[in-house]
Amino acid sequence: MLDDRYLAERREHIALSAAGSSEEIEAGNPYKFESGQTTHFSICDNLGNMVAITTTLNADFGSKLVVDGAGFLLNNEMDDFSIKPGLPNSYGLVGAEANKIEPGKRMLSSMTPTLVFCHDQPRLIVGAPGGSKIITTVAEAIINITRFGLSLDETMSAPRFHHQWLPDTIYLEAGGFHPSTIAQLRSMGHAVAERPPYSDLQVIWIEASGLMAGASDPRGPGAPAGY
């Protein structure tokens, strides 16, 4: 609610030259200025110590409960349990008996903070938000860098695709794939749907020499930094 863009939008409703009408005043919508995303950090120091942190409320404002006297929200990760076998959660993921709610269990999660080593030497720190799309986002980044030799910038800007078993649909990042590719997938019997750009990949690549390069997803507000 303190976002400058939101406050500027609210100021537009103030009449400076005449009295306004109470009937024309309505609640604002700060949600479009509030990220509904999980947050990921990729960190490395000069000794090669690596940290990949993914943290989440799991949905807008989590469970919408604030801890009294502490000021932070509780998450709603309970949604990652299966309420009952075959019933999808808020991300459309379908669980089974193994993921049912029971004491002492931890729910499944799509969060995928990842450290990659080559011959015991640190090479890659990667992670992203995106709900059920996190796993495919991270996997595609690792494959693009380590197998196809894409640069960090090329990896960040590469169009993404996602399939999560159910629904049986391939989701393609809108505008990222040639129409002939989409047509060929459909001719093979695939259900294909386009969706807006998603996720916010954060990557650090470490050369064998120890030189580091960081990159932040152009789809999000993040940025690489070093000191």
C-alpha positions, 0 to 999 in steps of 0.5 A: 500500500506504500508503493509509489505507483499505487499512491499516485493512482489514488491521488488521481481521485482527489479533486483539487478545484472542487469538492469531490463526491463521496459516492465516487470514492471507492476502495483502491486495489493495491494487489496489482502492485504487490508481488504474488511471487515466491522470492529466491536469492542466489549468493556466493562469497570469494571462498566459494561458499554458496547459498540458494534460498527460496522462501514463500508465503505460497499465495498472496499474503499467505494465510492472511494471518499476521503474528501478533506483535511480530508483524509478519504473515504466516504462509499457507503451505498447507495447500501443498498437502493433498486434501484428498487423493485426486483433488488439485491444489491451488496450482492445479497439482494433483497429489495422492495418498502419500501426500495426505495430511498427517502428523509429523509429515512435511508437505511436497513443494515445488521450490527448487533452490539448486547448487551445481558442482563440477568435480567438487568445485562450485559452478552454478547457483540457481533458483526461481519463484513460480509455484509449480513452474519452478521445477521446469524453470530451474531445469531449463536454466541448468540444461541451457547453461551446462548442455547447450552452452548458452550465456547467462543473458541468453538463458534468462531471455530464453522462452519457457515451457511447462508441463506438470502432468495434470492438467495434460497441457504444455504451457508455452510462454506467450510470444516465445515460440514460433507458430510452426513449433506450436502447430507441430506440437498440436499435430502430435496430439499435444494440448498446447496453451500460451500464458504470460511470462512467468517466474524470476530466475536468479543465477550465479555462474562460477568459472573454473578460475573463480570469476563469478557472473550473476544474472537476474531475470528480465521478467522480474524486479531483481538485479545482480550485485557484488562487492 
